[in-house]
């Protein structure tokens, strides 16, 4: 397992773990250079540089990640109390409306942010309307909006991130059975979770490169700034403000701004933390290439007990599936397909739509159920596909839908 320890406890032959989360990278006192500590002088040098803590791999003989997608599949197949609701509306039918809802939400997010930057109050009316529309789409078919969030590229990461975190939070909230009132509160907190970033200097928000230690420390204050902006907003409860404040807290107490741990972090904040990290890991940011959805979930599974409560992250993986909607996969035929829908009883055989032929040329196709003896018996998933790494144009993918 990975564990965060004081530098003073660091010893030769210990291995500094590879950090998968930006939340860890934002701590200027945390030593993050991956590799094996070879001598006492290495430790002394790290101490002289002002670092106070480090995350190490405590048992290198046991890889904390699932070794294969079959391991994740076994996790999904475990019995759990979640209610697996059937979609009310077929995927392709909901996708038409979900596209409109998503783009309206993106425009609202951009306007809410720009108004707040200009010193205007947070537009709670528009925010609530957007959350309601997103929630209604998720209720009809939670796969459609999730698919769009990974197939659509936006230059303005902050706006799309607001929408995506809301979508994943609402989907997970429904999956674990939250009541409608709780879902509304969760969705609103998710939509506004990063509103405090509007109080940061423009030089930090617009920086095209990694932040300095001083800039990272400023960025870590955005949860408090968010609470201040929401202090007098109409209808914002104390519970919602606490959710915004604590969405970067970690299960083991290593998060910020208050360093609380375990059950002291409320459920909504824990959900936001999961959705926030998942969207960040799978998004194209200026300082990091996106992971595949399956790769991101594997990384998040490795963070259980550190950033996330083990049960929370396991249920999150069960919610999204082994191949979350919007994932690109390569079939055994060589064709590339988009995952549209997962099935909890057969996580390795989703419903897909082929979008590229073996030569990566766009093609039209019908839906293909890999678990159906009629349509998918001769095909299976050969690999997940990272579109950026393989030079696949997502605009052409969307044009096939």
Helices and strands as residue ranges (DSSP letters): E 2-6, G 7-9, E 15-16, H 22-25, E 30-31, E 35-36, H 40-48, E 53-57, H 69-77, H 91-117, H 124-140, H 142-151, H 157-175, H 180-191, G 195-199, H 202-205, H 213-219, H 222-230, H 238-245, G 262-264, H 267-281, H 293-302, H 310-320, E 328-331, E 336-341, E 351-356, E 367-369, E 381-385, H 394-400
